[in-house]
Amino acid sequence: MGAGVSNWRLAQAVSRIGQLGIVSGTGLAEVVARRLQDGDPGGHIRRALAHFPFPRMATSVLDGFFISGGKAENTPYRTLPLLDLEGRREPQELSIVGNFVEVFLAREGHSNPVGINYLEKIQLPHLSSIYGALLAGAAVVIMGAGIPLAVPEVLRALSHHEPTEYPVFVAGASGGGETCNMTFDPSVFIEDVALPDVLALPDFFPVVSSEALASILLRKASGPIDGFIVEGNLAGGHNAPPRGRMSLGDSGEPIYGQRDEAKLSAFRDIGLPFWMAGSFGSAEGLQHALDEGANGVQVGTAFALCEESGLLPEARHELIRKALAGKARVFTDPTASPTGFPFKVAELDGSLSDEAVYQQRRRVCDLGFLRQPYRRDDGKIGYRCPAEPIAAYVAKGGCEEDTAGRKCLCNALIANVGMPQRLPDGSDDKCLITMGDDLAEVGRFCQEGQTEFSAGDVVRILLGA
């Protein structure tokens, strides 16, 4: 659900009515910093920080980013220091705070569980982000876009405020690579305050595309797995690549076949709870999942377009209008994401889905969520991204062909929720919106003549009420 699309408002709305609301854990350091620079409308971040267990850290973040009344119009947001393997303190503090704030606000005012979702590919914030979410009482952690073998032990250690580590792939300067361990010690951040000796340990549900990946996790993960999200290639966001060598159809999209369909009998045999994802956002889809032995479904597209979503209202309404007119189009782009995973892109005029708009954008890498550590020729670690300026990427040992078609998802995802960076040429960064193939059917949630619906409407219709 992007960065800030499945925000605390949406997760709270879903959890309040008895389902499991999940906040997006992507880029929460940047999200909270920009909300504060916009003046913290409604005072929600400041209210959450009044409950944050480390008051000096809360004060530091407020002093560094809060602007009463919001920053001056047409001025850029402050550029944040980027996370690295060495563990710079300020970006780690922002990650702790951002994840605490989002989970706290989603849990506020009710007693139902709330979870958080991360992308394994965005590795550098994992440890500080998870610790912030645990401090706020996250009941579930979901992680996809990779093989998160280390997460169960990370959850156990951080719930006990113990030091822990996470393996990060470091590419070679011109090929190959190695694994380096990123470390995190909560005691470095804990202040002289009373904390529970043990924080509640959340359930862990990795996102998998196949029974083979589920088997690897069960055999090799650092601790117990509590269930699976079984996600097919019709889901929004990042899709697992097709098994075997990728080939493209006439439309330029990856071709998926029967080998890419999860064998649900294997998941039934495993005996753990599982939920289906990827075009299951209907009453019929839910019933089909239940008939197959699933515990339920994970739904993204419908909730991303509801009124509680963080997505720009004008973008939501335009996508709904397209769907109602039968003109909605989602393209599975094999090159857009710097991760190399196929990425679902919703066609929307004025966004980076428009080739002309994409070509006009000057490449810049200033958020760095998806940048890749690499070993430089001098032995030190540097960072690169195939969506950064091409000359810079090549100078760091990257292959120029890897830059073709790459789009800056980091800046685009933040722009999607109304906080675009002001670029040096005076323009604002553009959106790039992801939706699942269910976009075409989103009209099922609308009253006649309307392009607005609520999270409650989605749940009611999914349950056949």
Order of alpha helices (4+ residues) and beta strands (2+ residues): alpha-beta-alpha-alpha-alpha-alpha-beta-alpha-beta-alpha-beta-beta-beta-alpha-beta-alpha-beta-alpha-beta-alpha-alpha-beta-beta-alpha-beta-beta-alpha-alpha-alpha
